[in-house]
Amino acid sequence: MALKTPEQYYESLRDGRVTFWDGQSIPDITKSDRFRVPLALIAHDYEYDDPDLGHLRRYRTEDGSEAHRIFQVPRTAEDLQTRVEMLMHTSIGTAVSGVFMALLQCVDDIRAVNPMYADNIERIYKYCRDNDLRGAEVITDPKGDRKRRAHEQDDPDMYVRIVERRKDGIVVRGAKLHITAASCIHELVVMPTKGMRQDETDYAVSFSIPVNTPGVKIINRSFAPAELNAFDYPASSHHSMPEGMVIFDDVFVPWERVFLAGEVQLASKLAQSLGLWERTGGVIEAVRMSELFVGLAQLVTEMQGKENDPIAQNSIAELITYAEMLRMSLDYSLRHYETTPSGMVHPNTLGINAAKYYYAANFHQTVKFLHDLSGGLVLTLPLESDLRNPESGKYILKYLATKKTVDVETRMRVYNMIRDLTADAYGGWQFVVALQAGGGLPAQRLMMNRLYPMEQARQRALAAAGATRRPGEARKAAE
Ligand SMILES: Cc1cc2nc3c(=O)[nH]c(=O)nc-3n(C[C@H](O)[C@H](O)[C@H](O)COP(=O)(O)OP(=O)(O)OC[C@H]3O[C@@H](n4cnc5c(N)ncnc54)[C@H](O)[C@@H]3O)c2cc1C
């Protein structure tokens, strides 16, 4: 078994998977226009001979074989740094295979409850690694009425659940929403979306199955139409990945692929550990994007002759603050890494949650500075076709000129990038992704409250206030 080529990746998707898009069933996604860009992005990550990125993509496993670095379990701070560097150059369709890190991070706790589940995790991980397969993070349930728990919903299928336990496996029913790249990968790695209570055992379920397993159906959606030209849409014309509603219509899962089937005490552990790796991915993307915002703002300012304008400088300083805070937060989380009992090194959990929160909570108002600087052309810039038409193009070249040193076509490209990234369909997608992907703001607040070294903070506050007794002790003394 070896690394796949891009062609072998395409070939591996012709497996009878059931997938829909825009009212149509798509029998072979490799022949569909809708999937052209997403599959090309993932295929690119299979280019192991790339002279610039090949060394980042491949690594040697402990068994001596070669595999994609997404499967490398970080054992040192350097491993973790290299992983982050690799992720800076990797499509989201490959990055979601980080789901295996989340599973392996919990494997010690899982083994303590049921060694068979732990063995299954390690075997499926190696199977995917050695066959160069990709897995999706399949977590978010429809959840129905948010006030009620899984087993209290009007329809019991609002969270994926076990409907039958058999000698050879389990049968599951339900759906998972918003699953990034679900149709474009090989394995659906399913986990509970949150902690489950003792009366919700059927909902504490985790497993991994191939996308073409009978009963699995995927309904796709993306912000991007099939065709976008690269001049008018410099970001989204080559960067889109569908999300899928994944349906489990009474799907049989053999025991060899089950990671959890009723042990409720493990449900939140799995959900939280995935949260860490998902949010790390979000912060990496935020670092990349925020640096781009600074560059775009600077270009627009220079092109409009506003480089000495204090308001423009203030706006750019705001964008720099955002970019630097994110870069430093990521850096902090990597330097202050944590280690699991079995030796896996992972980013600092509190640091990543705080960084992801900062990114999401401030994204919208930070983009406002870029829009404020750029002006109305962000939305009203004429299309490339009008630039290329000599009858209209001559006016565009005349009236979009600012000064002799600025090439109008380059100015248009910069504006198109700003619109595409922040003010068009892809931009709208980014606004929601910042908030929701990896869990909404409350999910990070919860983790921060849980993980902050509160006792230390409490002691310092008491000492600063000149208190000699802790609040509990004072009450006892009065009794
Ligand atoms: C582009 C995109 C890609 C995604 N990719 C994936 C993926 O690959 N895999 C995956 O599993 N998920 C994925 N997600 C899902 C993402 O994790 C969820 O959207 C997010 O966790 C919020 O859940 P929700 O969409 O069901 O909204 P809701 O649950 O309705 O949450 C909306 C807001 O309400 C809050 N809330 C929820 N319940 C309550 C309550 N009882 N009381 C008070 N407030 C509450 C939430 O914290 C959140 O702030 C993706 C989402 C997006 C937008």
The ligand as a MOL file (V3000), in Angstrom:
LIG
                    3D

  0  0  0     0  0            999 V3000
M  V30 BEGIN CTAB
M  V30 COUNTS 53 58 0 0 0
M  V30 BEGIN ATOM
M  V30 1 C -19.3710 26.2080 6.6080 0
M  V30 2 C -19.5380 25.3010 7.7920 0
M  V30 3 C -18.8450 24.1020 7.8330 0
M  V30 4 C -19.0360 23.2090 8.8840 0
M  V30 5 N -18.3780 21.9990 8.8760 0
M  V30 6 C -18.6820 21.0650 9.7950 0
M  V30 7 C -18.1140 19.7530 9.7260 0
M  V30 8 O -17.2890 19.4550 8.8640 0
M  V30 9 N -18.5040 18.8290 10.6300 0
M  V30 10 C -19.4050 19.1130 11.6000 0
M  V30 11 O -19.7090 18.2250 12.3640 0
M  V30 12 N -19.9660 20.3470 11.7010 0
M  V30 13 C -19.6250 21.3270 10.8320 0
M  V30 14 N -20.1820 22.5890 10.9310 0
M  V30 15 C -21.1900 22.8170 11.9430 0
M  V30 16 C -20.8460 23.7710 13.0700 0
M  V30 17 O -20.0220 23.1450 14.0150 0
M  V30 18 C -22.1960 24.2120 13.6520 0
M  V30 19 O -22.8130 25.0430 12.6980 0
M  V30 20 C -22.0960 24.9110 14.9850 0
M  V30 21 O -21.6230 24.0140 15.9690 0
M  V30 22 C -23.4530 25.4600 15.4330 0
M  V30 23 O -24.4370 24.4640 15.4320 0
M  V30 24 P -25.7740 24.6430 14.5690 0
M  V30 25 O -25.4080 25.0730 13.1910 0
M  V30 26 O -26.5490 23.3940 14.6950 0
M  V30 27 O -26.5450 25.8450 15.1840 0
M  V30 28 P -27.2530 25.9500 16.6080 0
M  V30 29 O -27.0960 24.7400 17.4170 0
M  V30 30 O -28.6300 26.4320 16.4160 0
M  V30 31 O -26.3640 27.0660 17.2610 0
M  V30 32 C -26.4790 28.4300 16.9150 0
M  V30 33 C -26.0720 29.2360 18.1330 0
M  V30 34 O -26.9410 28.9330 19.2150 0
M  V30 35 C -26.1950 28.4720 20.3370 0
M  V30 36 N -26.9910 27.4310 20.9970 0
M  V30 37 C -27.1820 26.1630 20.6250 0
M  V30 38 N -27.9790 25.5080 21.4920 0
M  V30 39 C -28.3300 26.3960 22.4200 0
M  V30 40 C -29.1450 26.3410 23.5940 0
M  V30 41 N -29.7500 25.2240 23.9790 0
M  V30 42 N -29.2820 27.4500 24.3170 0
M  V30 43 C -28.6590 28.5920 23.9710 0
M  V30 44 N -27.8660 28.7130 22.8720 0
M  V30 45 C -27.7000 27.6300 22.1240 0
M  V30 46 C -24.9010 27.9280 19.7410 0
M  V30 47 O -23.8500 27.8780 20.6780 0
M  V30 48 C -24.6710 28.8980 18.6020 0
M  V30 49 O -24.0250 30.0620 19.0360 0
M  V30 50 C -19.9480 23.5220 9.9170 0
M  V30 51 C -20.6230 24.7580 9.9110 0
M  V30 52 C -20.4160 25.6390 8.8710 0
M  V30 53 C -21.1660 26.9500 8.8700 0
M  V30 END ATOM
M  V30 BEGIN BOND
M  V30 1 1 1 2
M  V30 2 1 2 3
M  V30 3 2 2 52
M  V30 4 2 3 4
M  V30 5 1 4 5
M  V30 6 1 4 50
M  V30 7 2 5 6
M  V30 8 1 6 7
M  V30 9 1 6 13
M  V30 10 2 7 8
M  V30 11 1 7 9
M  V30 12 1 9 10
M  V30 13 2 10 11
M  V30 14 1 10 12
M  V30 15 2 12 13
M  V30 16 1 13 14
M  V30 17 1 14 15
M  V30 18 1 14 50
M  V30 19 1 15 16
M  V30 20 1 16 17
M  V30 21 1 16 18
M  V30 22 1 18 19
M  V30 23 1 18 20
M  V30 24 1 20 21
M  V30 25 1 20 22
M  V30 26 1 22 23
M  V30 27 1 23 24
M  V30 28 2 24 25
M  V30 29 1 24 26
M  V30 30 1 24 27
M  V30 31 1 27 28
M  V30 32 2 28 29
M  V30 33 1 28 30
M  V30 34 1 28 31
M  V30 35 1 31 32
M  V30 36 1 32 33
M  V30 37 1 33 34
M  V30 38 1 33 48
M  V30 39 1 34 35
M  V30 40 1 35 36
M  V30 41 1 35 46
M  V30 42 1 36 37
M  V30 43 1 36 45
M  V30 44 2 37 38
M  V30 45 1 38 39
M  V30 46 1 39 40
M  V30 47 2 39 45
M  V30 48 1 40 41
M  V30 49 2 40 42
M  V30 50 1 42 43
M  V30 51 2 43 44
M  V30 52 1 44 45
M  V30 53 1 46 47
M  V30 54 1 46 48
M  V30 55 1 48 49
M  V30 56 2 50 51
M  V30 57 1 51 52
M  V30 58 1 52 53
M  V30 END BOND
M  V30 END CTAB
M  END
